[in-house]
Amino acid sequence: MPFTLNGRNIEITKAIRDYVEEKIGRIVRHNNQIMNIKITLTVTKNPSVKKSHTAEVTCLLNSHVVKISESAESMYASIDLLADRIDRKVKEIKERLMSNKTGKSIRTEIQSEEAFEEEEFTEAEESSVDIELESKY
């Protein structure tokens, strides 16, 4: 899984890189159509901001682009929150795509509708013949 890890106002250490790989690696198990993941870790150096550590992810799938951002008081907490949200979102997209695939083609649906209309037409003809015979006698 190719992914890019960037940091703003933070140095990306080996420990942070390993932690991100571990947490974001779970997503690949749910969807094998992930093309690229871009992760940006940001620290706001303003002491009045409580949730100063932000993690952002952009996940490129074959059919969708998912962008999620999470903030927390520590970088590890924001990565955990981000990993949970992106995991749920990717599962949801995969389930939605799988539910849309019914395995039916347009051709078989049209043929079954035509057969249903023919059955209704022949039943209507048979009932009109019975009414005509009863009226003659």
Secondary structure, DSSP 8 states (H G I E B T S, - for coil): --EEEEEESS---HHHHHHHHHHHHHHHHH-TTEEEEEEEEEE---TT-SS-EEEEEEEEESS-EEEEEEEESSHHHHHHHHHHHHHHHHHHHHHHHHHH--S--HHHHHHHHHHHHHHHHHHHHHHHHHHHHHHH-
